[in-house]
Amino acid sequence: MQWTPFVTVAAVAQRGDQFLVVEEHANGGVVYNQPAGHLERDETLVEAVRREVLEETGWDFEPQAVIGVYLFTSPQPDVSYLRVCFAGHCLQHHPERPLDTGIVSAPWMSRDQLAAAESRLRSPLVLRCIDDYLAGRNYPLSMLTHLPISRFT
């Protein structure tokens, strides 16, 4: 039996001492997460993170670096996520834009506020990605390679 993790992207955007997060319905309640979502067919990882941030928060996001690549095994049986987390800047807000289904709000919160709400975090990746970002972990976007369909498939 072949095991395949879900490939996801996530964004860490900082404004002052606060980070853009989403408050969303998941895991049977309302939780906090980075703007994040699944990679879709025929898009690059950079395109995916730009799309997800816009859909979930109404912000245009410009990725600047990769913070890390994380493999998270969910408590749900046979569910794992391979997350590529990006650091970047929010450029323009579109408050009139409706947010994705399941998103309650897109607040800016400090790391301390998120740590105090640890029981409401969607996964341990929320604080881990922020902590890695604050520790200066960043890798150039050029480390990512997207190869179009080729004769080698």
Residue, then its C-alpha position, 0 to 999 in steps of 0.5 A: m500500500q502506497w502512503t502519500p502525504f498531503v502537500t501544503v504551503a503556509a505563510v508567515a507574514q510579520r507586521g510589527d510584533q504580530f503575525l497574520v493568522v487565520e481563525e478557522h473551523a477545523n478539528g471540531g472547533v475554531v482554531y488558529n493557523q497560518p494562512a495555509g492550504h493544499l498545493e493544486r495541480d499545475e501550480t508551483l509552490v510559490e503560486a500556491v502560497r500566494r493563492e492561499v494567503l489571498e483566499e484565506t485572508g484577503w491579502d496579496f502576499e509576496p514570498q521572500a524565503v522558505i522557512g522550512v519543510y516540515l513533515f507532520t503526522s496527524p493524530q488522524p489515521d494515515v494522514s500526514y502533511l508535507r508543509v513548505c512554509f514561506a516567509g514574506h510580506c503582505l502588500q495590499h489588503h482587499p477587505e471586500r474579498p470574501l474569505d474561504t469557506g471555513i475561515v472566521s477571520a484573519p487577525w494579526m496576533s503576537r507570538d505570545q498571544l498564539a502561545a497563550a492560545e496553544s490549545r486552539l492551535r490547529s497543529p504544533l506547526v503554527l508556533r514551530c514555523i513562527d519560532d523558526y522564522l524568529a530564529g532566522r531560518n530562511y532559505p532562498l526561493s531559488m532552492l525550489t525547482h518547478l519542472p514543467i511536464s517533460r518527456f521523462t514522465 
